Amino acid sequence: MRILLVNPPTDHIVKSGVSSFIDSFVKDNSMPPLGLMYLAAYVERCTEHEVKILDMNVGESLFNELEQWNPEVVGITTTTLTLYDALLVAQYCKEWNSNIVTVMGGDVTVLVMAGCVIVLVTAGNVIVFVTAGCVTVLVTAGCV
């Protein structure tokens, strides 16, 4: 199975309201997506699946990656501040290919999700939120 892990852009970042320093730090911070890197390494080591990381904050194109690699699963990381952009990425993936399974994770999903998996239906698209401990179970069980 081909899995694409996406770090969404920060085009529509939610303002923190705390200070302009925090808002500018989040918008301008180009740190590598370490959580996605950790997850990709773990999935590659423990399963037979192929994994790629797409970092949209350094100019990588979601359209090009979908066209060239044709993933079966797209995992999107998000925080509270990037949730809107993450949902746009998930929506675009589902519009491009309705058979793509979209999985979302990150601190916002861990904070608001009490259980292992919750499904959100938005604009006719199903988005599955997954907390960190459940990813291996879902992937190895063939649920995604």
N, C-alpha and C positions, 0 to 999 in steps of 0.2 A: 504494500500500500504506500502511496506517495502522500506525505504529510508536509504541508507548507505552514511554517510558523511565522506570523506577521507581527511586526512592531508598527502600529499604525502611526500616521502622521499626527502632528499637533496643530493642524490648520484651524480647528474649532475648539481650542482648549478652553475648558471651564475655568474662569477666573476664581482664584482662591478667596479673594476679598480680605486676605490677611495683610499682605503688603505687596507693593510693586516688585520688590526684590524676589519674592517667592514666585510670582507670576513670570517674571523675566527669566529666572533660573530654570523653571520647568520648560518654558518655550525654547530657550537657547541651549539647553543642556543636551549635548549630543553623545551621551554615554552609550556604550554598546548595550544591547538588550541581554544582559547577563542571565536573566531568568529563562529566556528562550534558548540561550546557548546551553544552559544546564539541562533543560528539558530535552533538547535535541540530542545531546550526548547520551543522556539516560535511555531514551527511546532507541537510539541506534545500537547501544550496547546490549540492551535487554530484549530487543525484538528483531524481527527481520525486515522492518519497515524502513523506507527511505525518507529522510528528513532534510528539508532546506529551510533556511531562515531568510526572510525578506525584511529589511529595515527601511521603511518608507521615510524615515527622517534623514536619510543620507541620499535621497533622490532615486532609490530603486523603485521600479514601476510594478505595481500590482498587475496591471493588464498584461504586460510582457511576461511576467512569471506565470500567470494563469494560462496564457496562450502557449508558451514554450514547454512548460512542465506538466500542465494539466493535472493538478493534485486532486486526490479523492477526499482529503480532509484539509481544512484550513483552520489552524489554531491562532487565535488573536489574543495578544496580551493587552491588558488595559489597567488604568488606574481611574480613580474618580474623576480626575481632570481630563483624561483622554477618552472617556466612555463614549461620547458622541461620535468621535472619529472612528473608534473601534466598531461601533454599530454601523456606520457608513461602509466600512470595509466589509463587514459580514453581509450587508445588504447587496453590495456590488458583486460579491462572490456568488450569492444565491441567484442574482439576476443573470450573471454570466453562465452559470450552470446550476440548475435547481437541484441536481443530484449531489452537489458538494455538501459534505457535512461540515458545519461551522461550529467550532468549539471556542469558547471564550474563557480566559482565566486571568488572574492577576489579583492585586490586593483588593480591588473593588468587589470582585466576585466572592472572595473569601470573607469579606466583611458583611456582605448582605445575604449570603447563602448559608443557611444552617445545615442543610443536608449535602449529600454527595453530588447530586445532579439536579438541576432545575431547568425547565424548558420555558423560554420566553417566546411568545409569538408576536411578531411585529411586522406589519405590512405584508402579511401572508408568508413570511419567512420564519423558519424555526431556528432559533439560536440556542444552543445548549451551553449552559454555564457549568464549568467543572472546577472543583476545588483541587488543590495540588495532590492530595493523596489518592485521588480517583483516576488520574490520567492513565497510569499503567494498567489498571483493571479494565478500563474501557478499551484501550488499544489492544491489549493481549486477548481480551475476550471477543474481539471482533465487533464490538458495539459501534465503533466509528470506522 
